[in-house]
């Protein structure tokens, strides 16, 4: 199981690196929503944008992360 723990640590480090490359607003939305556990309305209040805009920004960020992860996954498997 130490190997599994190492792999998990590497995955977390990789994800943090990908998140750090996101635009500032997307990083803030993800941090407030997932880390601070605010709901979409609360995130909107903090960032002074509508709840629907927060949802849009979050979706864009997650889409970008998924794309990056799938690209790096393909590179690793080659």
Secondary structure, 3 states (H helix, E strand, C coil): CHHHHHHHHHHHHHHHHHHHCCCHHHHHHHHHHHHCCCCHHHHHHHHCCCHHHHHHHHHHHHHHHHHHHHHHHHHHHC
